[in-house]
């Protein structure tokens, strides 16, 4: 079983991936497209990801992506919110 990563680091990773996917999570929350529980679940899902290094490399070199990578546990949520 994958050990969960640092909550703060994954919070920021989710924010960065959302921005790269052209998703504004604050607006999604304000417009009730996502609730706080789903938001927390996104962070928890990210915390359990085994591809963190791959994700960080992608986010370091790429400001925008057409969609979240296939290994992203939140790819479907980002696609829906986009």
PDB file of N, CA, C and O in Angstrom:
ATOM      1  N   UNK A   1       0.844  -1.177   0.000  1.00  0.00           N
ATOM      2  CA  UNK A   1       0.000   0.000   0.000  1.00  0.00           C
ATOM      3  C   UNK A   1       0.893   1.245   0.000  1.00  0.00           C
ATOM      4  O   UNK A   1       1.892   1.302   0.717  1.00  0.00           O
ATOM      5  N   UNK A   2       0.526   2.226  -0.801  1.00  0.00           N
ATOM      6  CA  UNK A   2       1.248   3.491  -0.906  1.00  0.00           C
ATOM      7  C   UNK A   2       1.044   4.304   0.368  1.00  0.00           C
ATOM      8  O   UNK A   2      -0.086   4.475   0.826  1.00  0.00           O
ATOM      9  N   UNK A   3       2.135   4.803   0.937  1.00  0.00           N
ATOM     10  CA  UNK A   3       2.047   5.698   2.082  1.00  0.00           C
ATOM     11  C   UNK A   3       1.583   7.060   1.602  1.00  0.00           C
ATOM     12  O   UNK A   3       2.044   7.545   0.569  1.00  0.00           O
ATOM     13  N   UNK A   4       0.677   7.679   2.340  1.00  0.00           N
ATOM     14  CA  UNK A   4       0.181   8.996   1.942  1.00  0.00           C
ATOM     15  C   UNK A   4       1.261  10.054   2.139  1.00  0.00           C
ATOM     16  O   UNK A   4       1.966  10.067   3.147  1.00  0.00           O
ATOM     17  N   UNK A   5       1.370  10.930   1.160  1.00  0.00           N
ATOM     18  CA  UNK A   5       2.352  12.001   1.209  1.00  0.00           C
ATOM     19  C   UNK A   5       1.887  13.174   2.062  1.00  0.00           C
ATOM     20  O   UNK A   5       0.778  13.182   2.597  1.00  0.00           O
ATOM     21  N   UNK A   6       2.761  14.155   2.172  1.00  0.00           N
ATOM     22  CA  UNK A   6       2.514  15.353   2.970  1.00  0.00           C
ATOM     23  C   UNK A   6       1.285  16.107   2.452  1.00  0.00           C
ATOM     24  O   UNK A   6       1.237  16.459   1.273  1.00  0.00           O
ATOM     25  N   UNK A   7       0.301  16.359   3.304  1.00  0.00           N
ATOM     26  CA  UNK A   7      -0.930  17.026   2.858  1.00  0.00           C
ATOM     27  C   UNK A   7      -0.687  18.391   2.213  1.00  0.00           C
ATOM     28  O   UNK A   7      -1.304  18.708   1.196  1.00  0.00           O
ATOM     29  N   UNK A   8       0.196  19.196   2.787  1.00  0.00           N
ATOM     30  CA  UNK A   8       0.444  20.535   2.260  1.00  0.00           C
ATOM     31  C   UNK A   8       1.073  20.471   0.860  1.00  0.00           C
ATOM     32  O   UNK A   8       0.676  21.214  -0.037  1.00  0.00           O
ATOM     33  N   UNK A   9       2.034  19.598   0.684  1.00  0.00           N
ATOM     34  CA  UNK A   9       2.692  19.462  -0.622  1.00  0.00           C
ATOM     35  C   UNK A   9       1.686  19.019  -1.682  1.00  0.00           C
ATOM     36  O   UNK A   9       1.721  19.497  -2.816  1.00  0.00           O
ATOM     37  N   UNK A  10       0.804  18.116  -1.314  1.00  0.00           N
ATOM     38  CA  UNK A  10      -0.179  17.621  -2.282  1.00  0.00           C
ATOM     39  C   UNK A  10      -1.297  18.626  -2.526  1.00  0.00           C
ATOM     40  O   UNK A  10      -1.855  18.674  -3.622  1.00  0.00           O
ATOM     41  N   UNK A  11      -1.627  19.422  -1.527  1.00  0.00           N
ATOM     42  CA  UNK A  11      -2.574  20.517  -1.736  1.00  0.00           C
ATOM     43  C   UNK A  11      -2.047  21.414  -2.862  1.00  0.00           C
ATOM     44  O   UNK A  11      -2.773  21.732  -3.804  1.00  0.00           O
ATOM     45  N   UNK A  12      -0.790  21.812  -2.754  1.00  0.00           N
ATOM     46  CA  UNK A  12      -0.207  22.693  -3.776  1.00  0.00           C
ATOM     47  C   UNK A  12      -0.053  21.986  -5.113  1.00  0.00           C
ATOM     48  O   UNK A  12      -0.185  22.615  -6.163  1.00  0.00           O
ATOM     49  N   UNK A  13       0.225  20.690  -5.089  1.00  0.00           N
ATOM     50  CA  UNK A  13       0.341  19.922  -6.337  1.00  0.00           C
ATOM     51  C   UNK A  13      -1.009  19.891  -7.060  1.00  0.00           C
ATOM     52  O   UNK A  13      -1.060  20.048  -8.280  1.00  0.00           O
ATOM     53  N   UNK A  14      -2.089  19.693  -6.324  1.00  0.00           N
ATOM     54  CA  UNK A  14      -3.431  19.697  -6.918  1.00  0.00           C
ATOM     55  C   UNK A  14      -3.731  21.072  -7.509  1.00  0.00           C
ATOM     56  O   UNK A  14      -4.268  21.166  -8.613  1.00  0.00           O
ATOM     57  N   UNK A  15      -3.391  22.132  -6.791  1.00  0.00           N
ATOM     58  CA  UNK A  15      -3.607  23.499  -7.283  1.00  0.00           C
ATOM     59  C   UNK A  15      -2.834  23.714  -8.585  1.00  0.00           C
ATOM     60  O   UNK A  15      -3.377  24.250  -9.551  1.00  0.00           O
ATOM     61  N   UNK A  16      -1.571  23.297  -8.607  1.00  0.00           N
ATOM     62  CA  UNK A  16      -0.738  23.480  -9.806  1.00  0.00           C
ATOM     63  C   UNK A  16      -1.287  22.694 -10.992  1.00  0.00           C
ATOM     64  O   UNK A  16      -1.328  23.204 -12.112  1.00  0.00           O
ATOM     65  N   UNK A  17      -1.709  21.450 -10.748  1.00  0.00           N
ATOM     66  CA  UNK A  17      -2.243  20.646 -11.854  1.00  0.00           C
ATOM     67  C   UNK A  17      -3.558  21.244 -12.344  1.00  0.00           C
ATOM     68  O   UNK A  17      -3.816  21.270 -13.547  1.00  0.00           O
ATOM     69  N   UNK A  18      -4.378  21.719 -11.434  1.00  0.00           N
ATOM     70  CA  UNK A  18      -5.634  22.358 -11.835  1.00  0.00           C
ATOM     71  C   UNK A  18      -5.336  23.561 -12.727  1.00  0.00           C
ATOM     72  O   UNK A  18      -5.950  23.729 -13.781  1.00  0.00           O
ATOM     73  N   UNK A  19      -4.400  24.385 -12.302  1.00  0.00           N
ATOM     74  CA  UNK A  19      -4.037  25.563 -13.097  1.00  0.00           C
ATOM     75  C   UNK A  19      -3.510  25.150 -14.467  1.00  0.00           C
ATOM     76  O   UNK A  19      -3.865  25.759 -15.476  1.00  0.00           O
ATOM     77  N   UNK A  20      -2.669  24.125 -14.510  1.00  0.00           N
ATOM     78  CA  UNK A  20      -2.135  23.643 -15.785  1.00  0.00           C
ATOM     79  C   UNK A  20      -3.245  23.134 -16.695  1.00  0.00           C
ATOM     80  O   UNK A  20      -3.146  23.228 -17.919  1.00  0.00           O
ATOM     81  N   UNK A  21      -4.308  22.590 -16.088  1.00  0.00           N
ATOM     82  CA  UNK A  21      -5.452  22.070 -16.846  1.00  0.00           C
ATOM     83  C   UNK A  21      -6.499  23.142 -17.115  1.00  0.00           C
ATOM     84  O   UNK A  21      -7.573  22.845 -17.638  1.00  0.00           O
ATOM     85  N   UNK A  22      -6.195  24.386 -16.759  1.00  0.00           N
ATOM     86  CA  UNK A  22      -7.108  25.516 -16.939  1.00  0.00           C
ATOM     87  C   UNK A  22      -8.392  25.331 -16.125  1.00  0.00           C
ATOM     88  O   UNK A  22      -9.496  25.597 -16.601  1.00  0.00           O
ATOM     89  N   UNK A  23      -8.214  24.870 -14.896  1.00  0.00           N
ATOM     90  CA  UNK A  23      -9.325  24.681 -13.971  1.00  0.00           C
ATOM     91  C   UNK A  23      -9.089  25.585 -12.770  1.00  0.00           C
ATOM     92  O   UNK A  23      -8.012  25.567 -12.175  1.00  0.00           O
ATOM     93  N   UNK A  24     -10.088  26.366 -12.419  1.00  0.00           N
ATOM     94  CA  UNK A  24     -10.024  27.231 -11.248  1.00  0.00           C
ATOM     95  C   UNK A  24     -10.847  26.580 -10.143  1.00  0.00           C
ATOM     96  O   UNK A  24     -12.077  26.635 -10.151  1.00  0.00           O
ATOM     97  N   UNK A  25     -10.157  25.969  -9.202  1.00  0.00           N
ATOM     98  CA  UNK A  25     -10.848  25.244  -8.143  1.00  0.00           C
ATOM     99  C   UNK A  25     -11.626  26.174  -7.217  1.00  0.00           C
ATOM    100  O   UNK A  25     -12.676  25.787  -6.705  1.00  0.00           O
ATOM    101  N   UNK A  26     -11.141  27.379  -6.995  1.00  0.00           N
ATOM    102  CA  UNK A  26     -11.877  28.336  -6.152  1.00  0.00           C
ATOM    103  C   UNK A  26     -13.223  28.679  -6.778  1.00  0.00           C
ATOM    104  O   UNK A  26     -14.247  28.713  -6.096  1.00  0.00           O
ATOM    105  N   UNK A  27     -13.208  28.928  -8.072  1.00  0.00           N
ATOM    106  CA  UNK A  27     -14.458  29.220  -8.780  1.00  0.00           C
ATOM    107  C   UNK A  27     -15.371  28.002  -8.773  1.00  0.00           C
ATOM    108  O   UNK A  27     -16.582  28.130  -8.590  1.00  0.00           O
ATOM    109  N   UNK A  28     -14.797  26.828  -8.969  1.00  0.00           N
ATOM    110  CA  UNK A  28     -15.598  25.599  -8.947  1.00  0.00           C
ATOM    111  C   UNK A  28     -16.284  25.426  -7.596  1.00  0.00           C
ATOM    112  O   UNK A  28     -17.440  25.009  -7.528  1.00  0.00           O
ATOM    113  N   UNK A  29     -15.567  25.748  -6.524  1.00  0.00           N
ATOM    114  CA  UNK A  29     -16.178  25.692  -5.187  1.00  0.00           C
ATOM    115  C   UNK A  29     -17.270  26.745  -5.052  1.00  0.00           C
ATOM    116  O   UNK A  29     -18.366  26.446  -4.576  1.00  0.00           O
ATOM    117  N   UNK A  30     -16.979  27.975  -5.467  1.00  0.00           N
ATOM    118  CA  UNK A  30     -17.952  29.068  -5.365  1.00  0.00           C
ATOM    119  C   UNK A  30     -19.224  28.777  -6.152  1.00  0.00           C
ATOM    120  O   UNK A  30     -20.320  29.147  -5.732  1.00  0.00           O
ATOM    121  N   UNK A  31     -19.074  28.115  -7.292  1.00  0.00           N
ATOM    122  CA  UNK A  31     -20.218  27.820  -8.164  1.00  0.00           C
ATOM    123  C   UNK A  31     -20.840  26.460  -7.874  1.00  0.00           C
ATOM    124  O   UNK A  31     -21.681  25.985  -8.638  1.00  0.00           O
ATOM    125  N   UNK A  32     -20.434  25.836  -6.781  1.00  0.00           N
ATOM    126  CA  UNK A  32     -20.953  24.535  -6.353  1.00  0.00           C
ATOM    127  C   UNK A  32     -20.778  23.437  -7.397  1.00  0.00           C
ATOM    128  O   UNK A  32     -21.575  22.502  -7.457  1.00  0.00           O
ATOM    129  N   UNK A  33     -19.739  23.549  -8.217  1.00  0.00           N
ATOM    130  CA  UNK A  33     -19.419  22.480  -9.161  1.00  0.00           C
ATOM    131  C   UNK A  33     -18.663  21.360  -8.455  1.00  0.00           C
ATOM    132  O   UNK A  33     -18.587  20.230  -8.938  1.00  0.00           O
ATOM    133  N   UNK A  34     -18.113  21.705  -7.312  1.00  0.00           N
ATOM    134  CA  UNK A  34     -17.411  20.752  -6.458  1.00  0.00           C
ATOM    135  C   UNK A  34     -17.646  21.211  -5.024  1.00  0.00           C
ATOM    136  O   UNK A  34     -17.739  22.409  -4.756  1.00  0.00           O
ATOM    137  N   UNK A  35     -17.741  20.267  -4.116  1.00  0.00           N
ATOM    138  CA  UNK A  35     -17.897  20.654  -2.713  1.00  0.00           C
ATOM    139  C   UNK A  35     -16.584  20.408  -1.973  1.00  0.00           C
ATOM    140  O   UNK A  35     -15.659  19.807  -2.520  1.00  0.00           O
ATOM    141  N   UNK A  36     -16.510  20.869  -0.745  1.00  0.00           N
ATOM    142  CA  UNK A  36     -15.271  20.798   0.019  1.00  0.00           C
ATOM    143  C   UNK A  36     -14.837  19.351   0.262  1.00  0.00           C
ATOM    144  O   UNK A  36     -13.642  19.069   0.343  1.00  0.00           O
ATOM    145  N   UNK A  37     -15.792  18.444   0.377  1.00  0.00           N
ATOM    146  CA  UNK A  37     -15.456  17.035   0.575  1.00  0.00           C
ATOM    147  C   UNK A  37     -14.784  16.473  -0.673  1.00  0.00           C
ATOM    148  O   UNK A  37     -13.790  15.754  -0.572  1.00  0.00           O
ATOM    149  N   UNK A  38     -15.317  16.794  -1.840  1.00  0.00           N
ATOM    150  CA  UNK A  38     -14.708  16.334  -3.090  1.00  0.00           C
ATOM    151  C   UNK A  38     -13.319  16.948  -3.263  1.00  0.00           C
ATOM    152  O   UNK A  38     -12.397  16.291  -3.746  1.00  0.00           O
ATOM    153  N   UNK A  39     -13.180  18.205  -2.867  1.00  0.00           N
ATOM    154  CA  UNK A  39     -11.884  18.880  -2.935  1.00  0.00           C
ATOM    155  C   UNK A  39     -10.872  18.172  -2.034  1.00  0.00           C
ATOM    156  O   UNK A  39      -9.743  17.905  -2.446  1.00  0.00           O
ATOM    157  N   UNK A  40     -11.282  17.875  -0.818  1.00  0.00           N
ATOM    158  CA  UNK A  40     -10.416  17.145   0.114  1.00  0.00           C
ATOM    159  C   UNK A  40     -10.078  15.758  -0.437  1.00  0.00           C
ATOM    160  O   UNK A  40      -8.953  15.282  -0.279  1.00  0.00           O
ATOM    161  N   UNK A  41     -11.045  15.117  -1.079  1.00  0.00           N
ATOM    162  CA  UNK A  41     -10.803  13.805  -1.691  1.00  0.00           C
ATOM    163  C   UNK A  41      -9.779  13.898  -2.815  1.00  0.00           C
ATOM    164  O   UNK A  41      -8.995  12.972  -3.020  1.00  0.00           O
ATOM    165  N   UNK A  42      -9.782  15.011  -3.544  1.00  0.00           N
ATOM    166  CA  UNK A  42      -8.786  15.203  -4.601  1.00  0.00           C
ATOM    167  C   UNK A  42      -7.381  15.246  -3.991  1.00  0.00           C
ATOM    168  O   UNK A  42      -6.447  14.649  -4.526  1.00  0.00           O
ATOM    169  N   UNK A  43      -7.247  15.940  -2.898  1.00  0.00           N
ATOM    170  CA  UNK A  43      -5.942  16.052  -2.241  1.00  0.00           C
ATOM    171  C   UNK A  43      -5.523  14.702  -1.668  1.00  0.00           C
ATOM    172  O   UNK A  43      -4.366  14.304  -1.798  1.00  0.00           O
ATOM    173  N   UNK A  44      -6.449  14.004  -1.041  1.00  0.00           N
ATOM    174  CA  UNK A  44      -6.137  12.685  -0.492  1.00  0.00           C
ATOM    175  C   UNK A  44      -5.748  11.714  -1.606  1.00  0.00           C
ATOM    176  O   UNK A  44      -4.809  10.934  -1.450  1.00  0.00           O
ATOM    177  N   UNK A  45      -6.464  11.761  -2.724  1.00  0.00           N
ATOM    178  CA  UNK A  45      -6.111  10.912  -3.858  1.00  0.00           C
ATOM    179  C   UNK A  45      -4.707  11.207  -4.340  1.00  0.00           C
ATOM    180  O   UNK A  45      -3.932  10.291  -4.613  1.00  0.00           O
ATOM    181  N   UNK A  46      -4.382  12.472  -4.446  1.00  0.00           N
ATOM    182  CA  UNK A  46      -3.047  12.894  -4.871  1.00  0.00           C
ATOM    183  C   UNK A  46      -2.002  12.396  -3.867  1.00  0.00           C
ATOM    184  O   UNK A  46      -0.921  11.963  -4.266  1.00  0.00           O
ATOM    185  N   UNK A  47      -2.311  12.453  -2.596  1.00  0.00           N
ATOM    186  CA  UNK A  47      -1.384  12.005  -1.556  1.00  0.00           C
ATOM    187  C   UNK A  47      -1.028  10.535  -1.699  1.00  0.00           C
ATOM    188  O   UNK A  47       0.049  10.113  -1.279  1.00  0.00           O
ATOM    189  N   UNK A  48      -1.926   9.749  -2.290  1.00  0.00           N
ATOM    190  CA  UNK A  48      -1.684   8.325  -2.457  1.00  0.00           C
ATOM    191  C   UNK A  48      -1.061   7.959  -3.792  1.00  0.00           C
ATOM    192  O   UNK A  48      -0.860   6.778  -4.077  1.00  0.00           O
ATOM    193  N   UNK A  49      -0.753   8.947  -4.608  1.00  0.00           N
ATOM    194  CA  UNK A  49      -0.216   8.696  -5.938  1.00  0.00           C
ATOM    195  C   UNK A  49       1.238   8.225  -5.873  1.00  0.00           C
ATOM    196  O   UNK A  49       2.032   8.730  -5.078  1.00  0.00           O
ATOM    197  N   UNK A  50       1.567   7.268  -6.706  1.00  0.00           N
ATOM    198  CA  UNK A  50       2.934   6.750  -6.778  1.00  0.00           C
ATOM    199  C   UNK A  50       3.745   7.446  -7.870  1.00  0.00           C
ATOM    200  O   UNK A  50       4.909   7.106  -8.082  1.00  0.00           O
ATOM    201  N   UNK A  51       3.147   8.416  -8.567  1.00  0.00           N
ATOM    202  CA  UNK A  51       3.810   9.092  -9.687  1.00  0.00           C
ATOM    203  C   UNK A  51       4.155  10.551  -9.367  1.00  0.00           C
ATOM    204  O   UNK A  51       4.215  11.380 -10.275  1.00  0.00           O
ATOM    205  N   UNK A  52       4.378  10.869  -8.116  1.00  0.00           N
ATOM    206  CA  UNK A  52       4.596  12.249  -7.692  1.00  0.00           C
ATOM    207  C   UNK A  52       5.783  12.881  -8.422  1.00  0.00           C
ATOM    208  O   UNK A  52       5.686  14.015  -8.891  1.00  0.00           O
ATOM    209  N   UNK A  53       6.889  12.166  -8.519  1.00  0.00           N
ATOM    210  CA  UNK A  53       8.069  12.726  -9.178  1.00  0.00           C
ATOM    211  C   UNK A  53       7.778  13.034 -10.648  1.00  0.00           C
ATOM    212  O   UNK A  53       8.204  14.065 -11.168  1.00  0.00           O
ATOM    213  N   UNK A  54       7.068  12.158 -11.293  1.00  0.00           N
ATOM    214  CA  UNK A  54       6.687  12.354 -12.692  1.00  0.00           C
ATOM    215  C   UNK A  54       5.797  13.595 -12.835  1.00  0.00           C
ATOM    216  O   UNK A  54       5.969  14.398 -13.752  1.00  0.00           O
ATOM    217  N   UNK A  55       4.861  13.729 -11.926  1.00  0.00           N
ATOM    218  CA  UNK A  55       3.956  14.871 -11.915  1.00  0.00           C
ATOM    219  C   UNK A  55       4.741  16.167 -11.701  1.00  0.00           C
ATOM    220  O   UNK A  55       4.526  17.151 -12.409  1.00  0.00           O
ATOM    221  N   UNK A  56       5.645  16.165 -10.730  1.00  0.00           N
ATOM    222  CA  UNK A  56       6.434  17.365 -10.448  1.00  0.00           C
ATOM    223  C   UNK A  56       7.283  17.770 -11.650  1.00  0.00           C
ATOM    224  O   UNK A  56       7.397  18.958 -11.954  1.00  0.00           O
ATOM    225  N   UNK A  57       7.874  16.806 -12.328  1.00  0.00           N
ATOM    226  CA  UNK A  57       8.670  17.119 -13.532  1.00  0.00           C
ATOM    227  C   UNK A  57       7.790  17.733 -14.612  1.00  0.00           C
ATOM    228  O   UNK A  57       8.192  18.696 -15.265  1.00  0.00           O
ATOM    229  N   UNK A  58       6.596  17.186 -14.804  1.00  0.00           N
ATOM    230  CA  UNK A  58       5.667  17.730 -15.795  1.00  0.00           C
ATOM    231  C   UNK A  58       5.301  19.165 -15.447  1.00  0.00           C
ATOM    232  O   UNK A  58       5.338  20.045 -16.307  1.00  0.00           O
ATOM    233  N   UNK A  59       4.953  19.401 -14.201  1.00  0.00           N
ATOM    234  CA  UNK A  59       4.521  20.730 -13.786  1.00  0.00           C
ATOM    235  C   UNK A  59       5.662  21.748 -13.795  1.00  0.00           C
ATOM    236  O   UNK A  59       5.419  22.944 -13.958  1.00  0.00           O
ATOM    237  N   UNK A  60       6.888  21.293 -13.623  1.00  0.00           N
ATOM    238  CA  UNK A  60       8.047  22.191 -13.684  1.00  0.00           C
ATOM    239  C   UNK A  60       8.305  22.681 -15.103  1.00  0.00           C
ATOM    240  O   UNK A  60       8.701  23.829 -15.306  1.00  0.00           O
ATOM    241  N   UNK A  61       8.078  21.806 -16.086  1.00  0.00           N
ATOM    242  CA  UNK A  61       8.434  22.162 -17.463  1.00  0.00           C
ATOM    243  C   UNK A  61       7.259  22.620 -18.318  1.00  0.00           C
ATOM    244  O   UNK A  61       7.462  23.157 -19.407  1.00  0.00           O
ATOM    245  N   UNK A  62       6.034  22.416 -17.839  1.00  0.00           N
ATOM    246  CA  UNK A  62       4.864  22.718 -18.646  1.00  0.00           C
ATOM    247  C   UNK A  62       3.871  23.569 -17.862  1.00  0.00           C
ATOM    248  O   UNK A  62       3.407  23.171 -16.794  1.00  0.00           O
ATOM    249  N   UNK A  63       3.552  24.741 -18.399  1.00  0.00           N
ATOM    250  CA  UNK A  63       2.592  25.623 -17.723  1.00  0.00           C
ATOM    251  C   UNK A  63       1.147  25.226 -18.016  1.00  0.00           C
ATOM    252  O   UNK A  63       0.276  25.370 -17.158  1.00  0.00           O
ATOM    253  N   UNK A  64       0.893  24.729 -19.221  1.00  0.00           N
ATOM    254  CA  UNK A  64      -0.464  24.349 -19.640  1.00  0.00           C
ATOM    255  C   UNK A  64      -0.432  22.950 -20.243  1.00  0.00           C
ATOM    256  O   UNK A  64       0.511  22.582 -20.944  1.00  0.00           O
ATOM    257  N   UNK A  65      -1.467  22.187 -19.963  1.00  0.00           N
ATOM    258  CA  UNK A  65      -1.641  20.866 -20.563  1.00  0.00           C
ATOM    259  C   UNK A  65      -3.068  20.773 -21.097  1.00  0.00           C
ATOM    260  O   UNK A  65      -3.968  21.444 -20.593  1.00  0.00           O
ATOM    261  N   UNK A  66      -3.267  19.952 -22.105  1.00  0.00           N
ATOM    262  CA  UNK A  66      -4.611  19.765 -22.658  1.00  0.00           C
ATOM    263  C   UNK A  66      -5.509  19.002 -21.690  1.00  0.00           C
ATOM    264  O   UNK A  66      -6.724  19.200 -21.660  1.00  0.00           O
ATOM    265  N   UNK A  67      -4.890  18.129 -20.903  1.00  0.00           N
ATOM    266  CA  UNK A  67      -5.604  17.327 -19.914  1.00  0.00           C
ATOM    267  C   UNK A  67      -4.598  16.779 -18.918  1.00  0.00           C
ATOM    268  O   UNK A  67      -3.403  16.718 -19.207  1.00  0.00           O
ATOM    269  N   UNK A  68      -5.065  16.392 -17.777  1.00  0.00           N
ATOM    270  CA  UNK A  68      -4.186  15.799 -16.770  1.00  0.00           C
ATOM    271  C   UNK A  68      -3.628  14.484 -17.320  1.00  0.00           C
ATOM    272  O   UNK A  68      -4.294  13.808 -18.104  1.00  0.00           O
ATOM    273  N   UNK A  69      -2.423  14.124 -16.918  1.00  0.00           N
ATOM    274  CA  UNK A  69      -1.833  12.881 -17.413  1.00  0.00           C
ATOM    275  C   UNK A  69      -2.646  11.654 -17.006  1.00  0.00           C
ATOM    276  O   UNK A  69      -3.420  11.692 -16.050  1.00  0.00           O
ATOM    277  N   UNK A  70      -2.458  10.591 -17.735  1.00  0.00           N
ATOM    278  CA  UNK A  70      -3.239   9.376 -17.509  1.00  0.00           C
ATOM    279  C   UNK A  70      -3.077   8.821 -16.103  1.00  0.00           C
ATOM    280  O   UNK A  70      -4.004   8.202 -15.580  1.00  0.00           O
ATOM    281  N   UNK A  71      -1.932   9.025 -15.484  1.00  0.00           N
ATOM    282  CA  UNK A  71      -1.694   8.499 -14.139  1.00  0.00           C
ATOM    283  C   UNK A  71      -2.305   9.368 -13.038  1.00  0.00           C
ATOM    284  O   UNK A  71      -2.317   8.961 -11.877  1.00  0.00           O
ATOM    285  N   UNK A  72      -2.807  10.545 -13.374  1.00  0.00           N
ATOM    286  CA  UNK A  72      -3.344  11.467 -12.376  1.00  0.00           C
ATOM    287  C   UNK A  72      -4.659  10.922 -11.811  1.00  0.00           C
ATOM    288  O   UNK A  72      -5.589  10.612 -12.555  1.00  0.00           O
ATOM    289  N   UNK A  73      -4.714  10.814 -10.514  1.00  0.00           N
ATOM    290  CA  UNK A  73      -5.926  10.306  -9.868  1.00  0.00           C
ATOM    291  C   UNK A  73      -7.098  11.280  -9.971  1.00  0.00           C
ATOM    292  O   UNK A  73      -8.244  10.904  -9.725  1.00  0.00           O
ATOM    293  N   UNK A  74      -6.815  12.518 -10.330  1.00  0.00           N
ATOM    294  CA  UNK A  74      -7.860  13.533 -10.440  1.00  0.00           C
ATOM    295  C   UNK A  74      -8.168  13.912 -11.883  1.00  0.00           C
ATOM    296  O   UNK A  74      -8.862  14.900 -12.122  1.00  0.00           O
ATOM    297  N   UNK A  75      -7.675  13.158 -12.836  1.00  0.00           N
ATOM    298  CA  UNK A  75      -7.828  13.523 -14.245  1.00  0.00           C
ATOM    299  C   UNK A  75      -9.298  13.667 -14.655  1.00  0.00           C
ATOM    300  O   UNK A  75      -9.637  14.584 -15.403  1.00  0.00           O
ATOM    301  N   UNK A  76     -10.159  12.790 -14.185  1.00  0.00           N
ATOM    302  CA  UNK A  76     -11.573  12.864 -14.558  1.00  0.00           C
ATOM    303  C   UNK A  76     -12.238  14.088 -13.935  1.00  0.00           C
ATOM    304  O   UNK A  76     -13.073  14.730 -14.572  1.00  0.00           O
ATOM    305  N   UNK A  77     -11.879  14.411 -12.712  1.00  0.00           N
ATOM    306  CA  UNK A  77     -12.440  15.602 -12.066  1.00  0.00           C
ATOM    307  C   UNK A  77     -11.996  16.862 -12.790  1.00  0.00           C
ATOM    308  O   UNK A  77     -12.805  17.757 -13.034  1.00  0.00           O
ATOM    309  N   UNK A  78     -10.708  16.936 -13.136  1.00  0.00           N
ATOM    310  CA  UNK A  78     -10.214  18.098 -13.877  1.00  0.00           C
ATOM    311  C   UNK A  78     -10.924  18.210 -15.227  1.00  0.00           C
ATOM    312  O   UNK A  78     -11.293  19.306 -15.647  1.00  0.00           O
ATOM    313  N   UNK A  79     -11.113  17.087 -15.898  1.00  0.00           N
ATOM    314  CA  UNK A  79     -11.790  17.109 -17.212  1.00  0.00           C
ATOM    315  C   UNK A  79     -13.229  17.588 -17.059  1.00  0.00           C
ATOM    316  O   UNK A  79     -13.713  18.355 -17.892  1.00  0.00           O
ATOM    317  N   UNK A  80     -13.907  17.155 -16.024  1.00  0.00           N
ATOM    318  CA  UNK A  80     -15.287  17.563 -15.790  1.00  0.00           C
ATOM    319  C   UNK A  80     -15.373  19.065 -15.472  1.00  0.00           C
ATOM    320  O   UNK A  80     -16.269  19.760 -15.952  1.00  0.00           O
ATOM    321  N   UNK A  81     -14.438  19.545 -14.664  1.00  0.00           N
ATOM    322  CA  UNK A  81     -14.467  20.950 -14.259  1.00  0.00           C
ATOM    323  C   UNK A  81     -13.995  21.891 -15.352  1.00  0.00           C
ATOM    324  O   UNK A  81     -14.295  23.084 -15.317  1.00  0.00           O
ATOM    325  N   UNK A  82     -13.286  21.385 -16.288  1.00  0.00           N
ATOM    326  CA  UNK A  82     -12.785  22.213 -17.381  1.00  0.00           C
ATOM    327  C   UNK A  82     -13.931  22.634 -18.251  1.00  0.00           C
ATOM    328  O   UNK A  82     -13.730  23.343 -19.237  1.00  0.00           O
TER     329      UNK A  82
END
